[in-house]
Every structure is written in C-alpha cells, then in structure tokens.
Amino acid sequence: MTDFPLLAEHQLGEDAAFAARVQAAVRRVARDVLGEDPTTPGHPMRIQLAVRSLGPQIGGDPGYGPAAAGDPAVRAAASTATGPDVQAAIGDDLIMDAVRRLWNPLCGWSG
C-alpha cells in the first residue's frame, strides 16, 4: 500500500498529459488484443473493448486515465514525486503494464 492520497490519485487521473499517455497506451493494447488468439479467455469481450477503444473519444472525457491512476504500481511511482515530476516518475512501460492489467476488468471479463 502506497501513501498516495485519494485527491492526488484523482488529480493524476484527470491530468490532461497523463490521460493522453494512458489513451495512447490503450490504443496500443487494443491493437495487440485485436491480433490475439481467438481462444484467449474472455476474447469476445476483450475484442469489444478494443474496437471501442480505437474509436473517437468523447470530448472532455478523461478516458481511462482515472482507472490507470488507481493502479497500485502507478500510485507507487507517483507517490515518489511531486508537481510536474510526477509525470516523469511514471514511465511509459508502467502505464502500458497498468493498461494490460486493467483490460479484463474494463471489458467486464473476470474469468
């Protein structure tokens, strides 16, 4: 458990730069999901989320930024910095891993 207050998690999730990075990661993971083996557990639901994720984003919607900000590894990295340094503390690989971990819960598959 990290010492990352809920307000800080909310602010990170709503941050435009963080949300943009998460959306880029979502699009990359979506393309990977579209190419995965059809026997992958939860495949139909995973594909639905991939197709939706590659479509246009609704204006002003932070997308999956708030969900990614709640990821334990993201919270742990973010808790090590303050201000603009928070973005630098959260590497792209960390965001990619968070999106991969979130994919099944976001698509509704819990198998």
N, C-alpha and C positions, 0 to 999 in steps of 0.2 A: 504494500500500500504506500503510495507516494503522498507527500504533503503538497498537494496541488488543489487549492480551494475550488469549490464549485463555480464561483464567479469567474475565476481565471480560466477554467475549462470552458465556460460559456463564451467568454470574450475571445478565446482562441478559436472556437468553433465558428464564430461569427466574423472573424477577421477575414477580410477580402483576399489577402495574399494566401493565407492558409487554405481557405475554401477553394481557391483556384488550383492550388497544388493538389489538394485532395481530388478535385474533379478530373484533373489530368491523370492521376493515378487510377481513378475509377474507369476512365476511358481505356487505359492500357489493360487493366484487368478484364474489362468487358471483352476486349478483342481476344484475349487469351481464352476466356470462357467460351466464346463462340467457336473456338477451334478445339475444344476439349473432347475427349472420347464421350460418345452418347451414353455409355454405360456408367459414367460418373454419377455417384449418388446425388440425387436432387437435380439432375441435369435439366429437366424441363423448367423448373423454377429458376435455376441459375441462368438459363438462356433468356428467360423473360426479363430478368433484371438487366442482363447485358444489353438486350435490344433497347429497353427503356433508357438505359444509361448513355447510349450512343445518340439518342435523340436530342432535340433542343432543350435547353434548360429554361425554366420559367424565370423571368426577370426578377432579380432581387432575392431569389431563393438561394440560401447558402449551400444547397445540395447536401452532400454527406459530410460536410465539414464538422458539424456538431457531433456526429457519430464517431468520426475519426478522432476528434479531440478527447473523447471519453475512453479511447483505447488505453489500457494500462501502460504499454510501452511508450506511447506518445506523451501521456501525462508524466511519466517518469522523466523523459528527456526534457519536457517543457519546464518541469519544476526546478531544473538546474540553472535556469537563466531568467532574466527579467527584460522587460521592454522589447526593443527590436531584436535583441539577442535570442529571444525565444524561437523565432523562425530559423535562425542558424543552428540552434540546438536540435532541431527536428529534421534529420536528414531525409532525403527523398526515399531512400531504401526503407526507412522506418515507416513512412507514410504508405509506401507500397505494401509492406507487410501488414499494416493495420487494415488496409482495404481488403486484402486477401482474407484476413481473419474475420472481417465483418461481412463478407459476401454472402455466406449461407444465412446468417441471421437477417440480413437486409432483404434477401429474396424470400424469406419465410420458410426455409427448409431447416429442420432441426434434427434430421436423422442422424 
